[in-house]
Amino acid sequence: MMNEDKYLVMAKDIMENGHEKTDRTNTGTKSIFGYQMHFDLQESFPLLTTKKIPFGLIKSELLWFLHGDTNIKYLLEHNNHIWDEWAFKKYIESDEYTGPDMTDFGHRSLNDQEFAVQYKEQKNLFCKNILEDEEFSKKWGDLGNVYGSQWRHWLKRDGGFIDQIKNVIEQIKKTPDSRRLLVSAWNPEDIPDMALPPCHTMFQFYVNDGKLSCQLYQRSGDVFLGVPFNIASYSLLTHLIARECGLEVGEFVHTLGDAHIYSNHFDQVNEQLTRTPKAGPKLEITSDKSIFDLDFDDIKVVDYNPDGAIKAPVAV
């Protein structure tokens, strides 16, 4: 079975056998609990071809995490808007926001064109202020101790911090058979102050026969919008860590807790399931710089020939 087929089998299973569930966003989902996929990173880079996935967003987000950054300004500088909604939501629910009522996006916007236009205008203005106003950016662009903070600056009780990424790289190099090659993003103390509690909560590396594999445990997976990004992002991370440690890549193993499809994504998923996967692309890293010094332009995919994009609203 090709890498992409494994994702499509999961999506079909959820559509046919998923349990109807309520959720935090009041959208409603079909959901299954406990699902696992194995992607062979030697076969291809698992970037979906049955709809276009913008790889630039994936690599800029991962570099953002690896820099330990938590402010969306870096993402906006690379035309990446996938975290906007959570920062914007915090702003429009604050006393400082004085524009038109923007709450209930994702429901009203589907049927109210005027509201959708207003929402887009207000969010564009918000992003402009993040880019151009340093004080505004510091106050409203930061998402709290999300992934980058936990990966690179896990705060210790007695002061100081733990750089989990640097530590796990050193462990892979020195003790490749260790069963403690883990990085955790789930810090219960910090959850209340995060814009979004980590969905991909922890990942573990495994070395065998000169190859590095990675398993992600994801507590919650938006199968249509989020999971394709997660598959590609952690596959890219596996490549980068393997390269840093002088290893080849093995598998990316994706273990999901609550794997769900939102009710306002059903039509889009059904459309995607009618499409036939193509051969996956190849990953190229064009610099010998350290994982911590790589730039956006140092990473690319080649021979990527996807079908067209399929748009869907984000549930916030």
HUHUPE-V434341 format. One record per residue. RES is the residue in three letters. PHI is phi in degrees with one decimal (* if undefined). PSI is psi in whole degrees, -180 to 180 (none if undefined). Layout:
[[RES & PHI & PSI] [RES & PHI & PSI]]
//
This chain:
[[MET & * & 129] [MET & -64.9 & 158] [ASN & -51.9 & -49] [GLU & -66.8 & -32] [ASP & -57.3 & -33] [LYS & -64.7 & -39] [TYR & -66.8 & -45] [LEU & -65.3 & -36] [VAL & -61.8 & -42] [MET & -63.6 & -47] [ALA & -59.7 & -43] [LYS & -64.3 & -41] [ASP & -61.5 & -43] [ILE & -65.9 & -43] [MET & -62.9 & -36] [GLU & -89.2 & -32] [ASN & -125.9 & 2] [GLY & -66.3 & 152] [HIS & -87.4 & 137] [GLU & -74.6 & 126] [LYS & -133.6 & 148] [THR & -81.4 & 169] [ASP & -154.4 & 171] [ARG & -56.8 & -33] [THR & -87.5 & -3] [ASN & 62.3 & 27] [THR & -92.4 & -40] [GLY & 93.0 & 143] [THR & -141.0 & 164] [LYS & -104.4 & 135] [SER & -142.9 & 144] [ILE & -127.0 & 156] [PHE & -115.9 & 124] [GLY & 83.6 & 89] [TYR & -138.0 & 142] [GLN & -135.7 & 138] [MET & -128.9 & 143] [HIS & -114.0 & 123] [PHE & -111.7 & 126] [ASP & -84.4 & 107] [LEU & -75.7 & -11] [GLN & -77.9 & -28] [GLU & -68.3 & -51] [SER & -169.3 & 172] [PHE & -86.8 & 124] [PRO & -79.9 & 66] [LEU & -100.8 & 119] [LEU & -56.7 & 144] [THR & -109.8 & -13] [THR & -78.1 & -6] [LYS & -156.7 & 151] [LYS & -71.6 & 126] [ILE & -110.8 & 120] [PRO & -72.8 & 101] [PHE & -62.8 & -29] [GLY & -58.5 & -36] [LEU & -67.6 & -38] [ILE & -67.2 & -47] [LYS & -72.4 & -35] [SER & -68.2 & -37] [GLU & -65.2 & -45] [LEU & -64.5 & -42] [LEU & -62.8 & -36] [TRP & -58.9 & -47] [PHE & -60.1 & -48] [LEU & -67.1 & -24] [HIS & -77.8 & -11] [GLY & 77.9 & 18] [ASP & -85.3 & 148] [THR & -131.3 & 6] [ASN & -103.2 & 134] [ILE & -70.8 & -5] [LYS & -57.2 & -44] [TYR & -58.3 & -43] [LEU & -64.3 & -44] [LEU & -63.6 & -34] [GLU & -63.6 & -23] [HIS & -107.5 & 24] [ASN & 55.4 & 39] [ASN & -111.2 & 117] [HIS & -114.9 & 18] [ILE & -74.7 & -15] [TRP & -107.0 & 3] [ASP & -55.9 & -45] [GLU & -57.8 & -38] [TRP & -73.9 & -39] [ALA & -67.9 & -43] [PHE & -64.3 & -39] [LYS & -59.5 & -43] [LYS & -61.0 & -40] [TYR & -69.2 & -49] [ILE & -70.7 & -16] [GLU & -92.7 & 1] [SER & -90.9 & 166] [ASP & -71.6 & -18] [GLU & -79.2 & -19] [TYR & -78.5 & 128] [THR & -122.3 & 7] [GLY & -82.0 & -171] [PRO & -64.2 & 156] [ASP & -61.6 & 119] [MET & -112.2 & 7] [THR & -71.4 & 162] [ASP & 73.3 & 23] [PHE & -64.8 & 146] [GLY & 100.5 & -20] [HIS & -113.6 & -62] [ARG & -62.6 & -37] [SER & -64.4 & -22] [LEU & -71.5 & -27] [ASN & -121.9 & -6] [ASP & -121.2 & 96] [GLN & -64.0 & -39] [GLU & -61.9 & -42] [PHE & -63.1 & -42] [ALA & -61.9 & -40] [VAL & -65.9 & -45] [GLN & -61.6 & -42] [TYR & -60.8 & -46] [LYS & -62.1 & -41] [GLU & -63.3 & -45] [GLN & -67.4 & -39] [LYS & -70.4 & -38] [ASN & -61.3 & -41] [LEU & -64.3 & -41] [PHE & -59.5 & -48] [CYS & -65.1 & -38] [LYS & -61.1 & -42] [ASN & -66.9 & -36] [ILE & -60.3 & -42] [LEU & -74.5 & -33] [GLU & -107.5 & -19] [ASP & -116.3 & 107] [GLU & -61.5 & -43] [GLU & -66.9 & -42] [PHE & -61.9 & -42] [SER & -61.3 & -45] [LYS & -61.5 & -39] [LYS & -80.2 & -42] [TRP & -112.3 & -12] [GLY & -87.5 & -18] [ASP & -83.3 & 137] [LEU & -101.1 & 7] [GLY & 88.1 & -165] [ASN & -82.2 & 63] [VAL & -82.3 & -162] [TYR & -47.9 & -52] [GLY & -58.0 & -40] [SER & -65.9 & -46] [GLN & -68.9 & -38] [TRP & -66.4 & -42] [ARG & -109.6 & -21] [HIS & -141.2 & 54] [TRP & -65.9 & 118] [LEU & -74.4 & 136] [LYS & -94.6 & 152] [ARG & -60.2 & -37] [ASP & -95.8 & 18] [GLY & 97.9 & 162] [GLY & 79.8 & -172] [PHE & -151.2 & 166] [ILE & -113.1 & 129] [ASP & -95.2 & 94] [GLN & -65.7 & -35] [ILE & -68.0 & -48] [LYS & -61.1 & -41] [ASN & -63.1 & -43] [VAL & -71.0 & -32] [ILE & -63.5 & -45] [GLU & -64.5 & -38] [GLN & -65.9 & -42] [ILE & -61.0 & -41] [LYS & -68.6 & -40] [LYS & -91.6 & -38] [THR & -133.4 & 69] [PRO & -63.3 & -19] [ASP & -90.9 & 4] [SER & -62.7 & 146] [ARG & -98.5 & 17] [ARG & -117.7 & 27] [LEU & -86.2 & 68] [LEU & -121.4 & 151] [VAL & -130.5 & 132] [SER & -116.7 & 138] [ALA & -107.9 & -7] [TRP & -91.6 & 100] [ASN & -114.0 & 100] [PRO & -54.4 & -33] [GLU & -65.0 & -32] [ASP & -92.6 & -10] [ILE & -54.8 & -45] [PRO & -61.9 & -23] [ASP & -99.7 & 5] [MET & -91.4 & 143] [ALA & -61.3 & -38] [LEU & -145.6 & 117] [PRO & -56.8 & 143] [PRO & -55.0 & 128] [CYS & -82.8 & -45] [HIS & -90.6 & 100] [THR & -86.4 & -34] [MET & -158.4 & 154] [PHE & -141.5 & 152] [GLN & -132.9 & 141] [PHE & -104.5 & 156] [TYR & -146.5 & 127] [VAL & -110.2 & 129] [ASN & -153.0 & 132] [ASP & 55.5 & 39] [GLY & 74.8 & 13] [LYS & -120.8 & 145] [LEU & -105.7 & 126] [SER & -113.2 & 158] [CYS & -135.8 & 135] [GLN & -117.2 & 127] [LEU & -103.0 & 135] [TYR & -103.5 & 119] [GLN & -114.3 & 116] [ARG & -67.6 & -31] [SER & -145.9 & 129] [GLY & -133.2 & 116] [ASP & -76.3 & 100] [VAL & -65.3 & -35] [PHE & -79.5 & -49] [LEU & -92.8 & -48] [GLY & -84.1 & -44] [VAL & -62.0 & -40] [PRO & -58.2 & -37] [PHE & -66.1 & -44] [ASN & -62.7 & -42] [ILE & -58.6 & -50] [ALA & -68.5 & -39] [SER & -65.3 & -47] [TYR & -76.0 & -25] [SER & -67.2 & -42] [LEU & -62.6 & -44] [LEU & -59.0 & -41] [THR & -61.3 & -43] [HIS & -59.8 & -44] [LEU & -68.5 & -42] [ILE & -68.4 & -42] [ALA & -59.2 & -46] [ARG & -59.7 & -43] [GLU & -64.0 & -30] [CYS & -100.1 & 5] [GLY & 71.3 & 32] [LEU & -118.6 & 162] [GLU & -85.0 & 172] [VAL & -95.2 & 149] [GLY & -112.2 & -103] [GLU & -116.1 & 154] [PHE & -108.1 & 121] [VAL & -106.4 & 121] [HIS & -111.0 & 111] [THR & -108.8 & 122] [LEU & -111.1 & 139] [GLY & -79.3 & -89] [ASP & -91.5 & 102] [ALA & -97.6 & 117] [HIS & -136.3 & 155] [ILE & -119.8 & 124] [TYR & -68.4 & 148] [SER & -62.1 & -29] [ASN & -87.3 & 14] [HIS & -115.8 & 0] [PHE & -58.6 & -46] [ASP & -63.0 & -40] [GLN & -66.1 & -41] [VAL & -64.2 & -44] [ASN & -61.3 & -38] [GLU & -63.9 & -44] [GLN & -62.5 & -37] [LEU & -68.4 & -14] [THR & -83.7 & -10] [ARG & -91.9 & 154] [THR & -103.5 & 126] [PRO & -63.6 & 148] [LYS & -107.1 & 173] [ALA & -59.8 & 138] [GLY & -73.8 & 161] [PRO & -77.3 & 177] [LYS & -112.3 & 147] [LEU & -93.2 & 138] [GLU & -126.8 & 130] [ILE & -114.7 & 115] [THR & -99.8 & 15] [SER & -135.8 & 153] [ASP & -98.4 & 15] [LYS & -67.9 & 159] [SER & -61.0 & 156] [ILE & -53.6 & -31] [PHE & -84.0 & -10] [ASP & -113.5 & -2] [LEU & -62.9 & 144] [ASP & -105.5 & 167] [PHE & -52.6 & -43] [ASP & -78.2 & -5] [ASP & -81.2 & -9] [ILE & -124.9 & 131] [LYS & -153.2 & 162] [VAL & -112.6 & 146] [VAL & -123.3 & 155] [ASP & 59.7 & 43] [TYR & -101.6 & 116] [ASN & -131.0 & 70] [PRO & -82.0 & 165] [ASP & -70.6 & 174] [GLY & -67.4 & 161] [ALA & -65.5 & 155] [ILE & -126.7 & 115] [LYS & -85.4 & 150] [ALA & -157.4 & 151] [PRO & -74.1 & 149] [VAL & -86.5 & 133] [ALA & -88.2 & 121] [VAL & -112.7 & none]]
//
